[in-house]
Amino acid sequence: MQRATRSLVAAFAVAAVLAGCSGSGGLDGDLVDDWGALPPPGPFTPAAEVCHEPEFTPTVSLAAYAPVDCAQPHRVETVYVGALPAERAAPPAVGTTEMRTAFAECDKRASGFVGDDWRAGRLRLAVAVPSEPGWAAGSRWYRCDLMEVTTAEAAATVVVRTGSLRDALRTPSPVRLGCQQTRSGRGGVVQTLVAVDCAKRHDAEFVGVWQSPERAYPTASAQWAPFYEGCRSVIARYTGVPDDTDLVFRSDLVVRPPGAGRWRAGDRGVRCYLWFGDRTVTGSLKGVGPAGLPVRTK
């Protein structure tokens, strides 16, 4: 009798379990036919507005891609990711039309990101593209990478920083270029510019950026003339003095175009510095007008 009772209870339990499994509850009992097919693997595309701890590299692979929160120590910040033409068999080289177009877009995006022309700060902009294996897999992107550097001069190194560069130049900032003290070499030619507090005596000041039109990179003295003319106009606007023939008697200037390699990549922004050469001042000369930057008679 006990064996029969136990058998009956077991039968009811199995029936209950089977009934529960067969109940609809919004399901049909088939565990596989309601799952959508997984999408096919697609080409890798990096994210914008993320940071990277390693040094900048001009090509990026999926294996080396490891973005970090910008609150963490990093060297590189991606401000924008754009698309390259799909028809090329390999990533475009520096100096090609595609890469110059990409740099122009990165230039605009980076300046919008920091709140002013990025060259107004100790910043460097570079463009990265997919590695060859990534390109073969279908990746067609370019990445706009911004870095803080130790100086705007040629001997700069990349700074390990924390925090995003977003709006870094929209207000006064330690990253923004300002007053400078020159270091001259043989013949009185300015070799380097060293940032100083404007309250201290100095002989130079960053005044802005002149955008050169398309032209060959200057290699002869005569080819530098348009650069000096362009920067003199920047000085006039910055200081509030007339942009006329007297301007050459008000101050000298230091012109800092990008290097030949960056010029080939499409960078046409020239940093301009007001320079006295024979005296020093305290305070900024922004907006001082003719009285603050008088014509020198000797």
C-alpha positions in Angstrom: 0.0 0.0 0.0 2.8 2.4 0.9 4.6 1.5 -2.4 1.4 2.3 -4.4 0.9 5.6 -2.5 4.5 6.6 -3.3 4.1 5.7 -6.9 0.9 7.8 -7.2 2.5 10.8 -5.6 5.5 10.5 -7.9 3.2 10.3 -10.9 1.4 13.5 -9.8 4.7 15.3 -9.3 6.0 14.4 -12.8 2.7 15.5 -14.3 2.9 18.8 -12.5 6.4 19.4 -13.7 5.4 18.5 -17.3 2.4 20.8 -17.0 4.5 23.7 -15.8 6.9 23.2 -18.7 4.2 23.0 -21.3 2.3 26.1 -19.9 2.5 29.0 -22.4 3.4 31.9 -20.1 4.3 33.7 -23.3 6.6 30.9 -24.4 6.1 28.0 -26.8 8.5 25.6 -25.1 11.1 25.7 -27.8 14.3 27.2 -26.4 16.0 27.9 -29.7 13.6 29.0 -32.3 12.9 32.5 -30.7 16.6 33.6 -30.7 17.6 35.9 -33.5 20.6 35.0 -35.6 23.8 36.6 -34.3 25.0 39.4 -36.7 28.1 38.7 -38.7 31.3 40.1 -37.3 31.9 43.6 -38.6 35.0 45.9 -39.0 36.4 47.5 -35.9 35.7 51.2 -35.4 37.2 53.0 -32.4 35.1 55.3 -30.1 35.4 59.1 -29.9 35.8 61.1 -26.7 37.9 58.4 -25.0 41.5 58.4 -23.8 44.5 56.1 -24.3 47.5 55.5 -22.0 50.1 54.5 -24.7 52.0 56.9 -26.9 50.3 57.9 -30.2 50.8 55.6 -33.1 49.7 56.5 -36.7 48.1 53.1 -37.2 45.8 51.3 -34.7 44.9 47.6 -34.5 42.0 46.0 -32.6 44.6 44.0 -30.5 46.2 47.2 -29.3 43.0 49.1 -28.7 42.5 49.7 -25.0 40.7 53.0 -24.2 40.6 54.3 -20.6 38.4 56.8 -18.8 39.9 60.3 -19.3 40.0 60.7 -15.5 42.8 58.0 -15.5 46.4 58.8 -16.5 46.7 59.0 -20.3 48.7 60.5 -23.1 46.2 60.7 -26.0 42.5 61.8 -26.2 40.4 60.9 -29.2 38.1 63.9 -30.0 36.5 62.6 -33.2 36.3 59.6 -35.5 35.5 60.0 -39.2 35.2 57.8 -42.3 37.7 57.3 -45.1 36.8 56.3 -48.7 36.1 52.6 -49.0 37.7 52.0 -52.4 41.3 52.0 -51.5 43.2 48.7 -51.2 45.4 49.9 -48.3 45.3 52.7 -45.7 46.1 56.1 -47.3 49.6 57.5 -46.7 50.5 60.8 -45.2 50.2 63.6 -47.8 47.5 61.9 -49.8 44.3 63.8 -50.6 42.4 61.6 -48.2 44.7 62.2 -45.3 44.9 65.9 -45.9 41.1 66.0 -46.0 41.0 64.0 -42.8 43.5 66.4 -41.1 41.4 69.4 -42.1 38.3 67.8 -40.5 40.3 66.9 -37.4 41.7 70.4 -37.2 38.1 71.8 -37.1 36.9 69.2 -34.7 39.8 69.6 -32.2 39.4 73.4 -32.1 35.7 73.0 -31.4 36.5 70.5 -28.7 39.0 72.7 -26.8 37.1 76.0 -27.4 39.7 77.8 -29.5 42.3 77.0 -32.2 44.1 74.1 -30.6 47.5 75.7 -31.6 46.7 78.4 -29.0 47.7 75.8 -26.4 50.5 73.4 -25.7 48.7 70.8 -27.8 49.5 68.5 -30.7 47.0 67.1 -33.1 47.6 63.9 -35.1 45.5 61.5 -37.3 45.5 57.7 -36.8 44.1 55.1 -39.3 43.5 51.4 -39.2 46.4 48.9 -39.4 46.7 47.0 -42.7 45.0 43.9 -41.3 42.2 46.1 -40.0 41.9 47.8 -43.4 41.7 44.4 -45.1 38.9 43.4 -42.6 36.9 46.4 -43.8 37.8 49.2 -41.3 37.6 52.6 -43.0 38.0 55.2 -40.2 40.4 57.9 -39.2 40.9 59.0 -35.6 41.6 62.6 -34.5 43.9 62.4 -31.5 44.9 65.3 -29.3 47.8 65.4 -26.9 49.1 67.9 -24.3 52.8 68.6 -24.8 55.5 70.1 -22.6 56.1 73.1 -25.0 54.9 74.4 -28.3 58.5 74.2 -29.5 60.0 71.5 -31.6 61.5 69.6 -28.7 58.2 68.9 -27.0 57.3 65.6 -25.3 53.8 64.3 -24.6 52.5 64.9 -21.1 50.8 62.1 -19.1 47.7 63.9 -17.8 44.4 63.2 -16.1 41.1 64.9 -17.2 39.7 65.6 -20.6 40.9 68.5 -22.8 37.3 69.4 -23.6 37.0 73.3 -23.2 40.7 73.5 -22.2 41.1 76.7 -24.1 37.7 78.2 -23.7 38.8 80.0 -20.5 42.3 80.9 -19.1 44.2 77.7 -18.6 47.7 76.5 -17.8 47.6 74.8 -21.3 47.1 78.1 -23.1 50.1 79.8 -24.6 50.9 83.3 -23.2 54.0 85.3 -22.4 57.4 83.9 -23.3 61.1 84.5 -22.8 63.3 83.9 -25.9 66.6 82.1 -25.9 68.7 83.2 -28.8 71.6 81.5 -30.5 74.3 82.6 -32.9 73.5 85.9 -34.7 70.7 86.7 -32.3 68.3 84.3 -34.0 65.6 83.0 -31.6 66.2 79.4 -30.9 63.5 78.6 -28.3 60.6 80.2 -26.5 60.1 79.5 -22.8 56.7 80.1 -21.2 56.8 82.6 -18.3 54.3 84.3 -16.0 53.2 87.5 -17.7 53.8 89.3 -14.3 57.5 88.6 -14.8 59.7 90.4 -17.2 59.7 88.9 -20.7 60.4 89.8 -24.3 57.8 87.9 -26.3 54.1 86.9 -26.2 51.9 84.5 -28.2 49.4 86.5 -30.2 47.5 84.0 -32.3 47.5 81.7 -35.3 47.8 82.6 -39.0 46.3 80.1 -41.4 48.5 79.9 -44.5 46.9 79.3 -47.9 48.2 76.3 -49.9 51.8 76.8 -50.8 55.1 75.0 -50.7 56.9 74.6 -47.4 59.4 77.5 -47.1 63.0 76.6 -47.7 64.4 79.9 -49.0 64.4 83.4 -47.3 62.0 84.9 -49.8 59.5 82.2 -49.2 59.2 83.2 -45.5 57.9 86.8 -46.4 54.2 85.8 -46.5 54.5 84.1 -43.1 55.9 87.3 -41.5 53.2 89.4 -43.2 50.5 87.1 -42.0 51.8 87.1 -38.4 52.1 90.9 -38.4 48.4 91.2 -39.1 47.8 88.8 -36.2 49.9 91.1 -34.0 47.9 94.1 -35.0 44.6 92.5 -34.2 45.8 91.2 -30.9 47.4 94.4 -29.6 44.8 96.8 -31.2 47.2 98.8 -33.4 46.8 99.7 -37.0 47.9 97.1 -39.5 50.0 99.4 -41.6 53.6 100.1 -42.6 54.4 101.4 -39.1 53.8 98.0 -37.6 57.3 96.8 -38.3 58.6 99.7 -36.1 56.4 98.7 -33.2 57.8 95.2 -32.5 59.6 92.3 -34.1 58.1 88.9 -34.3 58.8 85.2 -34.1 57.1 82.9 -36.6 56.6 79.2 -35.8 55.1 77.2 -38.7 54.5 73.4 -38.3 57.4 71.2 -39.3 57.9 70.0 -42.9 56.3 66.6 -42.1 53.2 68.2 -40.5 53.0 70.6 -43.4 52.9 67.7 -45.8 50.1 66.2 -43.7 48.0 69.3 -44.2 48.8 71.5 -41.1 48.7 75.1 -42.2 48.5 76.8 -38.8 51.4 79.1 -38.0 51.9 80.2 -34.4 52.7 84.0 -34.2 54.7 85.7 -31.4 55.2 89.3 -30.7 58.9 89.9 -29.9 60.8 92.9 -28.7 64.3 91.6 -29.1 65.9 94.6 -27.4 63.8 95.1 -24.2 61.5 93.3 -21.8 58.1 94.2 -20.4 55.7 93.1 -17.7 52.1 92.2 -18.3 50.2 91.1 -21.4 50.0 93.5 -24.4 46.6 92.2 -25.5 44.5 95.2 -26.6 47.1 97.8 -25.4 46.6 100.0 -28.5 49.1 102.4 -30.1 50.1 103.9 -26.8 51.0 100.5 -25.3 52.9 99.5 -28.4 54.4 102.7 -29.8 56.4 103.2 -33.0 60.1 103.0 -32.2 62.3 105.7 -33.6 65.5 103.8 -33.1 
